[in-house]
């Protein structure tokens, strides 16, 4: 990831945080990294997401709304759009008066007409954009020799979608816009996503003669982002609190940050790809289990 691209992403993330705060100023949206301390106290009212990596990683998650939350978000957007339109009506009336007055002044510069706020152009973030979860690359819950990292993030209970690799501090910023996964994080549980991998980075860490020149040189079916099953245990966390994520496939996401577009590598029992089409394998499993 180039420095200019990295700075552009950082600027986009800052802008997102500001717009998210404006969008949800009636709601406290809190998420925090659990620190690496000898003793850990987990809040039973909160949910926790666990991510492992062979190196420092920075996956970006976004919370998806329930039907009720989506309705409230839409209502808030409508309220704010109405306020902005009321402001525009006054600004436009003033603009019309100025244009009428300037019509009598030969050669006078005309001010630009104020843009009317509409459903299509109103800059209001989606619910997911207003509820981001940045995991890593710092604030590790545990680390081992060689750079292996474990992250434990406290979040609000609910459903989350993996948006992509933010690429902050590590190479490989990319959006999983063409195929990704979602999962539920339940209160009082530590939902383990397993190991988050960056296959291109993995390949670059191998023998020099086998290193790919670009991501196009990776084996067929391999993408820039992947999840792999990985066991986890830590005496600071009760074993019965840790549950593996039950991934469900998500076909498409908007590329809000202008990142390199890719998808999550196919996951057995979850999804696979037929060219550019995502095939949901979870529904097939349900059908077999309930003939």
C-alpha positions in Angstrom: 0.0 0.0 0.0 1.6 3.3 -1.1 2.0 6.2 1.3 -0.4 8.4 -0.7 -3.0 5.6 -0.7 -2.4 5.0 3.0 -2.9 8.7 3.8 -6.0 8.8 1.6 -7.5 5.9 3.5 -6.6 7.5 6.9 -8.4 10.7 5.8 -11.4 8.7 4.7 -11.6 6.9 8.0 -11.3 10.2 9.9 -14.1 11.7 7.8 -16.2 8.5 8.4 -15.7 8.9 12.2 -16.8 12.6 12.0 -19.9 11.8 9.9 -20.7 8.8 12.1 -20.6 10.9 15.2 -23.0 13.4 13.6 -25.3 10.7 12.4 -25.6 9.0 15.8 -25.1 11.7 18.3 -28.2 10.5 20.2 -26.6 7.1 20.6 -23.4 6.1 22.4 -21.5 3.9 20.1 -18.7 2.3 22.1 -16.2 -0.3 21.2 -12.7 -0.9 22.8 -9.7 -3.2 22.5 -9.2 -5.4 25.6 -5.7 -4.8 26.9 -3.1 -7.4 27.5 -3.2 -7.5 31.3 -2.6 -10.3 33.9 -6.3 -10.2 34.8 -9.2 -9.5 32.5 -12.7 -8.6 33.5 -15.3 -9.1 30.7 -18.7 -7.4 30.9 -21.5 -9.9 30.5 -23.7 -7.3 28.9 -21.2 -6.8 26.1 -20.1 -9.1 23.3 -16.4 -9.8 22.4 -14.8 -10.5 19.0 -11.5 -12.5 18.9 -9.2 -12.3 15.9 -5.8 -14.1 15.5 -3.1 -13.5 13.0 0.4 -14.7 12.2 1.4 -11.0 12.2 -0.3 -7.7 13.1 -3.5 -7.3 11.2 -6.2 -4.6 11.0 -9.6 -6.0 10.0 -12.5 -3.6 9.8 -15.9 -4.7 10.9 -19.2 -2.9 10.7 -22.3 -3.5 12.7 -25.5 -4.3 10.8 -28.8 -3.0 12.0 -31.8 -4.9 13.3 -35.1 -4.0 11.7 -35.9 -1.6 14.5 -32.4 0.0 14.4 -32.7 0.4 10.6 -36.1 2.1 11.0 -34.8 4.5 13.7 -31.8 5.3 11.5 -34.0 6.0 8.5 -36.2 8.3 10.6 -33.2 10.2 11.9 -32.0 10.7 8.4 -35.4 12.0 7.3 -35.4 14.4 10.2 -32.0 15.8 9.3 -32.9 16.0 5.6 -36.0 18.0 6.5 -33.8 20.4 8.6 -31.3 20.8 5.8 -34.1 21.4 3.2 -35.7 24.1 5.5 -32.3 25.8 5.6 -32.0 25.5 1.8 -35.4 27.1 1.3 -34.2 30.2 3.1 -30.8 30.3 1.3 -32.5 29.8 -2.1 -35.0 32.7 -1.4 -32.0 34.9 -0.5 -30.2 33.8 -3.7 -33.2 34.7 -5.8 -33.4 38.1 -4.3 -29.7 38.6 -5.0 -30.0 37.5 -8.6 -32.9 39.9 -9.1 -30.9 42.8 -7.7 -27.8 41.9 -9.7 -29.8 41.7 -12.9 -29.8 45.5 -12.9 -26.0 45.6 -12.5 -24.2 45.0 -15.9 -21.2 42.6 -15.7 -21.8 41.7 -12.0 -20.8 38.2 -10.9 -23.8 35.9 -10.1 -23.5 33.8 -7.0 -23.9 30.0 -7.5 -27.3 28.6 -6.9 -27.5 26.6 -3.6 -27.9 22.9 -4.2 -31.2 21.5 -3.0 -30.8 18.6 -0.6 -32.6 15.5 -1.9 -32.9 11.9 -1.1 -30.1 11.1 -3.6 -27.5 13.7 -2.7 -28.0 14.1 1.1 -24.6 13.0 2.6 -25.9 10.8 5.5 -23.8 7.7 6.3 -25.4 4.2 6.2 -26.0 2.6 9.6 -23.0 0.3 9.0 -20.7 3.3 8.3 -21.8 4.9 11.6 -21.0 1.7 13.5 -17.4 0.7 12.6 -15.1 -1.5 14.6 -11.4 -1.1 13.9 -9.5 -4.1 15.2 -5.7 -3.8 15.5 -3.0 -3.5 14.4 -1.9 -2.2 17.8 -3.5 -2.9 21.2 -3.0 -6.7 21.0 -4.5 -8.9 23.7 -1.7 -11.4 23.3 1.4 -11.7 21.2 4.1 -14.3 20.6 7.5 -14.5 19.1 7.6 -14.0 15.3 4.8 -11.4 15.5 1.8 -13.7 16.0 -1.0 -11.6 17.4 -4.3 -12.0 19.1 -6.9 -9.2 19.4 -9.9 -9.1 21.7 -12.5 -6.4 20.9 -15.4 -5.4 23.1 -18.5 -4.5 21.0 -22.2 -4.1 21.4 -24.1 -7.4 20.8 -25.5 -7.8 17.3 -24.6 -8.8 13.8 -21.3 -7.7 12.2 -20.0 -7.8 8.6 -16.4 -8.0 7.7 -15.8 -5.0 5.5 -12.1 -5.6 4.7 -8.5 -5.0 5.7 -8.0 -1.4 6.7 -4.3 -1.7 6.0 -3.3 0.6 8.9 0.3 -0.1 9.8 0.4 -3.3 7.6 0.3 -3.7 3.8 -2.7 -4.8 1.9 -5.6 -2.4 2.4 -8.5 -3.8 0.5 -12.3 -3.9 0.6 -14.1 -7.3 0.6 -16.8 -5.7 -1.6 -17.2 -8.6 -4.0 -17.9 -11.3 -1.4 -17.6 -11.4 2.4 -19.1 -12.8 5.6 -21.2 -11.7 8.5 -21.6 -13.2 12.0 -23.4 -12.6 15.2 -21.7 -11.6 18.4 -23.8 -12.5 21.4 -23.7 -10.8 24.8 -21.4 -12.6 27.4 -19.6 -14.6 24.6 -16.3 -14.3 22.9 -16.9 -14.9 19.2 -13.7 -16.2 17.6 -13.2 -15.4 13.9 -10.2 -17.7 13.8 -7.1 -16.6 12.0 -7.3 -13.6 9.7 -4.8 -14.1 6.8 -3.4 -11.9 4.1 -2.4 -14.5 1.4 -0.2 -12.1 -0.6 1.7 -11.1 2.5 2.0 -14.8 3.4 3.5 -15.6 0.0 5.9 -12.7 0.3 7.2 -14.1 3.6 8.1 -17.4 1.9 11.2 -18.4 -0.1 12.4 -15.6 -2.3 12.3 -17.7 -5.5 8.6 -18.4 -4.8 7.4 -14.9 -4.0 4.7 -13.5 -6.3 5.3 -10.3 -8.1 1.7 -9.2 -7.8 -1.5 -10.5 -6.2 -2.4 -11.9 -9.7 0.3 -14.5 -9.2 -1.4 -16.1 -6.3 -2.9 -19.6 -6.7 -6.3 -19.8 -8.4 -9.1 -19.0 -6.0 -6.9 -17.2 -3.5 -7.8 -13.6 -2.7 -6.2 -10.8 -0.7 -8.1 -11.8 2.5 -8.9 -15.1 4.1 -10.2 -16.6 7.4 -8.9 -20.0 8.7 -10.0 -22.0 11.6 -7.7 -21.7 14.6 -8.0 -23.0 18.1 -7.7 -20.5 21.0 -7.4 -20.8 24.8 -6.2 -18.4 27.4 -6.4 -18.8 31.2 -7.8 -15.3 31.4 -10.9 -16.2 29.5 -13.3 -19.0 30.6 -13.3 -21.7 27.9 -17.1 -21.9 27.9 -17.3 -18.2 26.9 -15.4 -18.8 23.6 -17.6 -19.8 20.6 -16.5 -20.0 16.9 -18.2 -17.5 14.6 -21.0 -18.9 12.5 -20.3 -17.1 9.2 -23.0 -16.3 6.7 -22.1 -15.1 3.2 -22.6 -11.5 2.1 -22.6 -10.9 -1.7 -21.8 -7.2 -2.2 -20.7 -4.1 -0.2 -20.2 -0.5 -1.4 -16.5 0.5 -1.7 -16.9 3.6 0.6 -13.1 4.2 0.9 -12.0 3.7 -2.7 -9.8 0.7 -1.6 -8.6 -2.1 -3.9 -11.6 -4.3 -4.4 -11.5 -8.0 -3.7 -13.3 -10.7 -1.8 -12.8 -13.1 1.1 -11.3 -16.4 -0.1 -14.0 -19.2 -0.2 -14.7 -20.9 3.1 -15.8 -24.5 3.3 -19.4 -24.8 4.3 -20.0 -21.1 4.0 -19.5 -19.9 0.4 -17.7 -20.5 -2.8 -17.5 -18.6 -6.1 -18.6 -19.4 -9.6 -16.7 -16.7 -11.5 -18.1 -13.5 -10.1 -21.1 -15.1 -8.5 -21.1 -15.9 -4.7 -22.7 -19.3 -3.9 -24.3 -19.5 -0.4 -23.4 -22.9 1.0 -25.1 -22.3 4.4 -28.6 -22.4 2.9 -27.7 -25.7 1.2 -26.7 -27.1 4.5 -29.9 -26.0 6.1 -31.9 -27.6 3.3 -30.1 -30.9 3.8 -30.6 -30.8 7.6 -34.3 -30.0 7.1 -35.5 -32.0 4.1 
